[in-house]
Amino acid sequence: MNDLAKLSDLAGAEIEDLRKDGIEPSPAEIVELNALGWAIECPESRLHLSRGVPVIVGGVALWPQTIYAQDWFDRVGCKLPGVRLQSYALGYAMANVRTDLLDIGPAMAAIKVSAWAVKLKCTFGELNEAISQVLQQDEQFEQPPNKRDSGMTIGDLSATLTASLGGDPDFWERRCAASYCYDVIEAAVRQNNADGKPHGSDPRIKANRALGWAVEKIRESRNVEA
């Protein structure tokens, strides 16, 4: 449970940005920003982030491995004949991390994986690159932050959100500036794309939009007062 008596990291960052611009939020505004910040940093958002970010390739979505999918690949997929078929098996596992299509042994796996590979609308090299991008999400060692190499730039993300939800791209780019905000929104967009769900009703995106609008209203009120 979130402790609303504490200041959320996101609200703290927003307040600090306002103060840098000479705007001092009122106590009521700080309370509102804190509540909205916690709405984004909620357990549901962390749970969604834990699913990882899918990589779309050849008409399928590849997801970071679940324990179930990793177990199948270790027992069956990585033992199929030939490196090429093993690579396809890894992609097949990533595409079916939450389905019962992995409840198959070696003989049936070779048939199912081969049939799945034939339907891919990508090259073998493109599949391997997508698999590599998915595997990088599970790396445990720390990497320097570099959002431009994440596969979806802030510009790409703001354009997608503007097209789906309307508004100003500049608004969404400012909403994506904070690391946690960026991760939450990017994960939401990619997961929704992979699941075929609309973006407009996603609570993670709605919470980010609400926090951004609250900050905008504070700035506009100070401009009017000035």
C-alpha positions, 0 to 999 in steps of 0.5 A: 500500500502506498503511504500518502503521508510521504511525497512520491518521487514523481510529485517531488520531481514535478514540484522541484521543476515548478520551483526552478521556474519560480513557481511555488505550489500551494499546500493544496496543489502539493497534496494533489500532485502527490496523490496523482504521483502515487497513482502512477507509482502504484502496485498495478503499474509496477506489476505491468512493468514487470511483464516487460516490454514486448518487441514486435517482429514478423507479425508477432509479439515477443515477450520476456521469458516467464518461468514457464516459458524458460523451463520449456526452452531449457527442457525442450527448445534448446535441445531441438536439432540445429542452431537455427531451429533452436533460435526459432524455438526461443522466439516461439517460447517468447511469443507464447509465454502465457499460453498452453502452446508450450505443453509439448514434447520434443517431437511435437515441438519440432513440428510446431516451431517449424510451422510457426517459423514459416508464418513469420513475416521477417528474416531470420536475422530480424528475428534474432535481433528482436530476440536479442532486444527482449533478452537485454531486458533481463540483464541484471548488470546496470547499463547507462541510461540511454532512452534513444536506444530503447527502440521507441524514442520520446518523439515516437512515443509522444506522436503515438499518444497524440495520434491516439489520445489527441492533445499537443505532442509537446505535452506528452514529451514533457510527461515522458521526461521523468524516467519512471513516467517514460517507462510506464507509458512506453510499457503501456503503449507497447503492451496495448499494441501487442494485446490489441487494446486501445490506449485511451482507457489504460489507467497508467496513461490516464494517471500520467495525463492527469498529473501532467494536466495538474502541473499545466493548470498550476503553471497557467494559474501563475501566468494569469496572476502575473 
